[in-house]
């Protein structure tokens, strides 16, 4: 089985959360940070990775993504803060500037 990732991203002001799934977390975060596409992420300036899970198997990852998307916003914030209490961008050092 291949690795997959469920992730939660936000904008700089931490006012909006975005939950997604991917098989390549570094590529996907790069797209949010540097490629401006139409859609929700672009509209709300989603750019900072606050949380991610490494999951074995894309089907399990999709199931987890759907679960998180159905959570109340407060529950998502609690999950993020449990693992990233300072709400830092976990991908801030992933790319050469």
C-alpha positions in Angstrom: 0.0 0.0 0.0 1.1 3.5 -0.7 1.4 6.3 1.8 -1.2 9.0 1.8 -1.7 12.2 3.9 -4.6 13.9 5.5 -3.8 17.6 6.2 -5.3 20.7 7.7 -4.2 24.1 6.3 -5.1 27.6 7.2 -4.5 31.2 6.2 -2.0 33.5 7.9 -4.7 35.0 10.2 -5.9 31.5 11.2 -9.5 32.3 10.4 -10.2 29.5 7.9 -9.4 25.8 7.9 -9.1 23.5 4.9 -9.0 19.7 5.2 -7.5 17.7 2.3 -5.9 14.4 1.3 -2.9 13.8 -1.0 -0.4 11.1 -1.8 2.5 13.7 -1.9 2.3 16.2 1.0 5.3 18.3 -0.1 4.0 18.8 -3.6 0.5 19.6 -2.4 1.6 22.2 0.1 3.9 23.7 -2.5 0.8 24.2 -4.7 -1.0 26.0 -2.0 2.0 28.2 -1.1 3.2 29.2 -4.6 0.6 28.4 -7.3 -2.5 30.5 -7.3 -5.5 28.5 -8.5 -9.1 29.4 -8.5 -11.2 27.9 -5.7 -11.7 27.8 -2.0 -7.9 27.8 -1.1 -7.2 30.7 -3.3 -10.2 32.7 -2.2 -9.2 32.4 1.5 -5.4 32.5 1.0 -4.8 29.1 2.4 -1.0 28.6 2.7 0.0 27.3 6.1 0.2 23.6 7.0 -1.0 23.2 10.6 -1.5 19.5 10.9 -1.1 16.3 8.9 -1.4 12.5 9.3 0.6 9.9 7.4 -1.8 7.1 6.6 -1.1 3.8 4.9 -3.5 3.5 1.9 -5.4 6.1 0.0 -8.8 4.7 0.8 -8.2 4.9 4.6 -6.9 8.5 4.1 -10.0 9.5 2.2 -12.2 8.0 4.9 -10.2 10.0 7.5 -10.5 13.2 5.4 -14.3 12.8 5.2 -14.4 12.2 9.0 -12.4 15.4 9.7 -14.5 17.4 7.3 -17.6 16.5 9.2 -16.1 17.6 12.5 -17.1 20.8 14.2 -14.5 23.6 13.7 -13.7 23.5 17.4 -12.8 19.8 17.3 -10.5 20.5 14.4 -8.8 23.3 16.3 -8.4 21.0 19.3 -6.7 18.4 17.2 -4.4 20.9 15.7 -3.5 22.5 19.0 -2.9 19.1 20.6 -0.1 18.5 18.0 0.9 22.0 17.1 0.1 24.3 20.1 1.9 27.3 18.7 0.0 27.0 15.4 3.2 27.3 13.4 3.4 26.5 9.7 4.8 23.0 9.7 6.1 23.4 6.1 7.8 26.8 6.7 11.3 25.3 6.1 10.4 22.8 3.3 11.3 25.0 0.4 14.3 27.1 -0.6 13.3 30.7 -0.9 
